[in-house]
Amino acid sequence: MDSIDNKQRRVWLKQAMSACGLLMTPAAVWAASKAVNPKTVAPWLSRVCDRVIPDTNVPGAVAAGVPAFLHTAVAHGLSGATASLLSRFEQLLTAQIAGDVMTLDDAPLSEALGALDEAAFGHPRGQVMPEIYAAWKTLKSLIVLGYFTSEIGATEALDYVLVPGRFEPDVPLSEHPRAFSSDWTGVKYG
């Protein structure tokens, strides 16, 4: 009788967690985003992702497939995002820059996003945050999460160390060192 109660509790817990969006890990979103048709992803989203994490000596967010990740993450409510986040942010951004994201050159778009970033992340705590700031903070955090949990971001932008070794105080560094990654979000337990 006790094992049935434990099984039932697990079922209820999984149902409650999935209703709250807590079962969607970045690994699950990446798996689900493979089915996303690239034509259904808004082109402005690729431009914004490219301005946040552009191609450098490693591929950027667009090459990593972050726009499809965002499309899936928002649909499943990852990080508390609502299904209308992308369309609402596009409306707010278009109103703020007084033009279309797709027709704006790269430099003015970067300036507009930089100003938005500074205002959103510098907004004083305890004060009501404008809708565009809250939407940008959520969208940017999903872009960064998507990039650094992607295969490209985790393997080419970061040095992956599954289990860091012992402490060594004198480690030679390259001229351009990369941050370390020990992403455990895709690990399955139990």
Secondary structure as the mmCIF struct_conf table of DSSP 4:
data_model
#
loop_
_struct_conf.conf_type_id
_struct_conf.id
_struct_conf.beg_label_comp_id
_struct_conf.beg_label_asym_id
_struct_conf.beg_label_seq_id
_struct_conf.end_label_comp_id
_struct_conf.end_label_asym_id
_struct_conf.end_label_seq_id
HELX_RH_AL_P HELX_RH_AL_P1 ASP A 2 ALA A 19
TURN_TY1_P TURN_TY1_P1 CYS A 20 LEU A 23
HELX_RH_AL_P HELX_RH_AL_P2 PRO A 26 SER A 33
TURN_TY1_P TURN_TY1_P2 LYS A 34 ALA A 35
BEND BEND1 VAL A 36 VAL A 36
HELX_RH_3T_P HELX_RH_3T_P1 PRO A 38 THR A 40
BEND BEND2 VAL A 41 VAL A 41
HELX_RH_AL_P HELX_RH_AL_P3 PRO A 43 VAL A 52
BEND BEND3 ILE A 53 ILE A 53
BEND BEND4 THR A 56 VAL A 58
HELX_RH_AL_P HELX_RH_AL_P4 ALA A 61 ALA A 64
TURN_TY1_P TURN_TY1_P3 GLY A 65 GLY A 65
HELX_RH_AL_P HELX_RH_AL_P5 VAL A 66 ALA A 75
TURN_TY1_P TURN_TY1_P4 HIS A 76 GLY A 77
HELX_RH_3T_P HELX_RH_3T_P2 LEU A 78 GLY A 80
TURN_TY1_P TURN_TY1_P5 ALA A 83 SER A 84
HELX_RH_AL_P HELX_RH_AL_P6 LEU A 85 ILE A 97
TURN_TY1_P TURN_TY1_P6 ALA A 98 ALA A 98
BEND BEND5 GLY A 99 GLY A 99
TURN_TY1_P TURN_TY1_P7 VAL A 101 THR A 103
BEND BEND6 LEU A 104 LEU A 104
HELX_RH_AL_P HELX_RH_AL_P7 ASP A 106 PHE A 121
TURN_TY1_P TURN_TY1_P8 GLY A 122 GLY A 122
BEND BEND7 HIS A 123 HIS A 123
HELX_LH_PP_P HELX_LH_PP_P1 PRO A 124 PRO A 124
TURN_TY1_P TURN_TY1_P9 ARG A 125 GLY A 126
BEND BEND8 GLN A 127 GLN A 127
HELX_LH_PP_P HELX_LH_PP_P2 VAL A 128 PRO A 130
HELX_RH_AL_P HELX_RH_AL_P8 GLU A 131 THR A 149
BEND BEND9 SER A 150 SER A 150
HELX_RH_AL_P HELX_RH_AL_P9 GLU A 151 ILE A 152
HELX_RH_PI_P HELX_RH_PI_P1 GLY A 153 ALA A 157
BEND BEND10 LEU A 158 LEU A 158
STRN STRN1 ASP A 159 TYR A 160
BEND BEND11 LEU A 162 VAL A 163
BEND BEND12 PRO A 169 PRO A 169
BEND BEND13 GLU A 175 HIS A 176
STRN STRN2 PHE A 180 SER A 181
TURN_TY1_P TURN_TY1_P10 THR A 185 GLY A 186
#
